[in-house]
C-alpha cells in the first residue's frame, strides 16, 4: 500500500480569453482638496489563472496590466497607464491555490463625475488576457465615505480583502469621516451629536442574510490623516453567508458587503482533478476507475471517507497518513515541476508512493551526456532515472526490487 514503506514520519523538505468574472475590482474615494478626490482602485485575481515557470528555488510569472479611465458622458480618455507585476511563489501548490491572489492597487486624483473604468490583464507567457469594464460615480464626501474591508495581519499590517474564509473576531473598515465643527451644519450647536467632548461616535450595524445580528458604536478620539480611519467592527457570530456592515453618521449611511465562508483545507489543493490524479497512485485500478466516474461532490465524499478510514489515530485531530501524503505531493510539486506538474512526473510518482529515498546517487553520466539519478530505499528498492532532455526532467529508466 502507498506510504507503507516510508511510514508516516514527516520529512522537512496564446489564445485570448475574455473573462470578467475572474477579476475582482474594489474602489473607494475620498476628499483630498476642495475640488479633487482620491480615487483608490484595488484589483485582484486568483493565481491559478496564470502560467508559472519553474526557477531554481521558486515559481515565477509576469502579468501586464492596462488601466484606462474615460469620461462616461463625453467618452474622452482621462487617464491611462500600463505596468507589470512579477509574481514569485516558493511552492507550486501556492500557484494553484484558488484562495491565493495577485493584488495590485492604484491611487488617482480625479474630479467628481461619472467614469468608465477599463482594465486589461495579460499573462506574459500564455498570452491569455482578461478584461473588465465598470461604471464609477464619484461624488464629494459630505460626512462619511464609501468603505473597504480590511483584516489585521500579524505585525499589525492591514490587508485589504474581498471576502473572509477564516474566523475573524474583528474586521476593519477604512473610511473617511468628516466631522463638522460644533457650530456649523445649519448654524445650530450640535453638542447632542457628540455628547462627550472630543469624541466622535460612528454607529455600525452588522447584517447577516438581511437580519441585524449586532450593532454598536465606534468612538474616534484620534486625528486621522486626511480624516481616514480604520474602524474596528467586532464579529460576534461566525456563520457562513452574506454580510453587510452599515456605518451611520449624521443621518448618512454607507454599506459594505462581503461574503463569509469558512474553509478547512484537507489537501494540498482544491482542484479535484489533481487530487484524483494522485489517488491513482493510492487505489487499485478498479477502485480508481469507479472514483473517476463519480461527479465532483461524490468524488470529494469518497476521498474524504477513504482517508478517514485510513487515519492511524482517529482519536486525534490530525490524520498523520494524509498529512504525509500532502507533504510528499507538495515536495514533488516544488522540486519536480519541470516539463509538467511535479506530481505527474516519474520522480514525483515514486516519491509520493515510497517517500524520501535513503540515498540519491547522481554521479553517473553516459557517453551521450545524459545524466542519471539513482534512488535507493532501505528495503532494497532501487529506481534509476535518466534526463534525456537535459532539462532537469528525469524519467524512469529502470527499477529493481
N, C-alpha and C positions, 0 to 999 in steps of 0.2 A: 504494500500500500504506500502511496505517496507520503513523504515526510518520515516514514518509519526508520529509514537508515540513519538519518542525521538526528533523529529525536526531535524534541520540541524546545531545546535551548536556543535562545536568541543570539544572533551574531551582530557585531557592530559593522556594521557595514556602510489654367490661366484663363479659365473662363470667368466672366464677370457675373456675379450673383447679386441681385438686388434683394436685400433683406433688411427691413426696417426693425423687425421685432428683436433683433439681437443687440441693438444699440439702446442703451438707457441714457436719456438726456434729462438732467435736473437743472433747473435755473432758479436764480434768485436775484433780486435787485434791491438797491437801497440808495438813499440820497447821498451825494458827495458834495455838491455845491448848490447854489440856488437854482442853477439851470440843469446841470447834468446829473446822471445816475451812474452808479456802478452796476454793470450787468455781469453777473457771475454765471458761468455755464459749466456744468460738470458732465463729462462723458464717461461711460464705462461699457465694456464688452467682455464676455467670458473668454478666457484664454484658449479654451478648447476650440474656438473658431479658427485659430491661426496655425500656421505651419512653423514648427520649431526645428532648428538644426542642432545636431549633436556636436558640442565642442569638447575640449579636453575634460573639463570639470563642471560643465553646465550645459543647458539648452538655451538657444537664443532665437529671437525673432525680431523683425524690424517692421514697424507699421507706419504708414504715411497718412496723415490727417489733412483734410482741406475744409476750412470753415468759411462760409460766406453768409453775411447778413445784408439783407436788402430792405429798402423801404417798401412795406406791403402795399401802399397806395400808389406811389409813383414808380415802383418797380426799379428803382435805381440802387446800385450796389453801394453800400455804406462802408462795409468792412470785409476784407478778405485776407486770409493768411493760411500758409501751409507749414507743417512741421513734421518731424519724425520722432517716434518713440521706440527706443530699443528695450526689449524685454529679456531679462536673464533669469532663469529658474534653475536651481541646483538639482532638482529631481524631475524625472519625466512625468510622474503622476501629477505633479503640480500643474503641468501644462494641459492635462486632461480633466482637471477638476472643474466642474461647471460652476462652482462657487468661488473660483479664483478669477479675479477680474483685472483687466488692464484699465487703469483710471487716469484721466488727464483733465485739466481744467484751464479755463481762460477767464480773465477779467477784462472787460471792455467798457470804455466810457461812452455813453450814449445819451441822447436827449430823449425825453418822454415821447412815446409814439408806438405804432404797431409795426412789427418787423417780421420778416420771413427768414427763418434760420435754415440753412442747408449745410449738411455735414456729409462728407465722403470719407470712408475709412478703407484703406487698401493694404492688403498683405503683400509685402515686397516680394516674397518668394513664390507664393501661389498665384499672385496677381488677382486674387479674388477681391471684390470690393463690396462694401455695404453702404447704403445711402439712407438718409433720413431728412425729412423736412418738418418744420414745426413753426406754427404761428405764435409770435410772442407779443404780448401787450405790456408795455412798460408805463407805469404811472408813478408820479411822485408819491412818496410815502408820507402820509399825514402823521400817524402816531405809531403804527406797528407794521412792519414789512412782511412779505411772504417769508416762510421759514424753510430751512433744510435740516434734515435729520443727521445727527452725529452720535457716535459712541466714543467713550474714552478708553484708549488702549493703555497697556502697561507703560508706565513712564509719564502718563498724563497727556499724551498727544491725542488730539481729536481726529477721528476718522469719519469722513462722510460716507453714508451707506444708503442703499436703496430699499433694503428690506432686512429683517432680522432672522437669523437662523439659529441663534444661540440665546440662552436665557440672559436677559439684562434686567437688573433691578432699577437702573436709571438710564434714560436716554436724554440727549441734549438737543435742543432746538436753537439753531443760530438765527437770530433775527435782529433787525434794527428797531429800537424803541425810542421814539422822540418824545421826551417828557415836556409838556408845556410849562411855561413859567407860571407860578402860583397865581398871578394876577392877569393872565392873558385869557385865552379862549374867547368868551363873549364879554370880557370886561369884568366879570364877577370873580370873586375869590373862590378857589376850588379846594379849600382846606379839607373838605369832607372826602375828596377823592384820594388824597394822600394823608390819612389821619395821623401817621407817625412822621414827624418832620424828617426829611432826608431819605425816607424810604419810598420806593415805588413798587406797587403791587400789580402783578400781572396774573389774571385768572387763567386757569387751564382746566380743560375737560378732556378726559380720556374716554374714547368711544370705541367699543368693540362690537362689530356687527350691528351697528346702528343703536346700540344701547350704552348709555353713560355708565361706566364702571368705576370711575374715580374722578375727583375734582379737588381743586385746592388753589393755592396762590404761590407764586414765586416772588419773593421780595428782593429787589435790587437795591443795594446800598453803595456799590462802587460805580465809578465812571467808566464807560466803555469807549474804545477808540471808534470815532465816527458813530457813537451810540450803538455799536454792535455788541450783542450779548449772547452768551451761551446759557440758555435757560434749562436748569435740570428738571426733568419731569420723571417722577417715580412711576415705575410699572409694578403695581401691586398684585396683578393677576397675570398668569402666564398661560395663555390659551392661543392655539393657532387660529388664524383668521385675519380679517381685515380690521385695521385700526385707523382711527382719526384722532388727532390732537388739535383741539381748538384753543387758540390763545385769544383772550379778550382784554381790551384796554380802552377806556373812554368810549365804550359802545362800538368800538371797531373789533372785527373778528377776522382772524386768519386761520386757515385749516391746513394741516399737513397730514397726508395719508401715507400708509405703508402697510406691508404685509408681514405677519409674524408667523414663521414656520420653523418648527424645531426639526433638526436633522441630526441623526446619530450615525456616523459612518462606521459600518462594519467591515467595509472592504476598501481597498486602495483606490477604487474608482467607483463612480456612479454609472458608468457605461456598461449596460447589461451584456453587450456583445463581447466586451473584453473579459468580463467575469466568466461568461460561458466558455470563451476560448481557453481560459486557464483551467476550468473544470474538466476539459477534455483530458488533461494530464492526470486528473484525480479519479475519474469514474471509468468503469468498464465501458466499452464502446456502446453496448446495447442501452445502458442507462443514460449515457451521454446523448445518444440519438433520441431517446424519449424526452430528455430535457430540452433539446433543441426544438422539438415540435410543439412546445407549450407557448402560450402568449407571454408577454413580458412580466405581468403580475404573477402568473403561475411559476415562471422561472425563478423570480426572486423568492417566492414562498418555498419552492423546492430546495433552493440553495441554502436558505436560512435554516430549513429543517435539517438538511444534511449536516451542516456544521454544528448545529445544536446537539445532534445525536453523537457527533464525534468529540464533543468537548470532554477532555480528560478530567476536568474538575468542575462539574456542573454546579457545585455548591458555591463557587466563587463568581465574581462579576466578569472576570477575564476568561476568554476561550484561548488557551495557550496555543492550541494547534492552529486555529485561524489566525492568531497574531503572527505565528511563524510563517504561515503562507503569505500574509500581507508583506512581511519583511522581505521574503525571498522575491516576490514579484517586484517590489519597489527597487530592490538591489538590481534585479535583472533589467528593469526599465532604465535605471540610471547608468548602468555600465555596459549594456549590450545593445543599446538602441543605435545601430549604425545605419544599416540599409532598411531596417524595419523596426517596429516596436520590439523592445528588448525581450518581452515575454514570448514573442513569436519565434525568436532566434533559437538555433540549436543549443547554444550555451545557456540561454535563458530557460529553455525547457528542462535541460539536465539539472540546472541549479534549482529550479522550482521543485523538481521531483526528489532530488537527492540531497540538496542543501550545499553548504560550502565544502569544497574538496579539502582533504587533508594536505595535499601538496599540488602545486601548479608548476609544471616544468615548461619553460618557453625557450629552451636552449637549442632546439633543433630547427635547421633550415635546409631545404633540399637544393639540388643544383639548379633549379629554376628560380630560386629566390623566394619560394613560398615559405612562410613561417608556420610552424606547428605549435600547438599548445596541448599539453597532456595534463589531464586531471586525474588524480589518484585519490581513492577513498580508503578509509581504514578497513573496510570489509573486503578489499581486494578488487573492487570495480575500478576500471580504467576507461577513460574516454579520450580519444585523440581528435583534435580539431585542426583544420587547415584554413589558412587565409589565402584563398585563390585570387581574390580581387585586390589584394594588397591594400585594403582599405581599413583593416582592423576588424572586419566582419568574418568571424571564424565559423565554418560549417563542420558538422560531424563527419569525420573521416573513418573512424574505426572505434569500436567499443569491445571491451573484454570484461568477462565476468569470472 
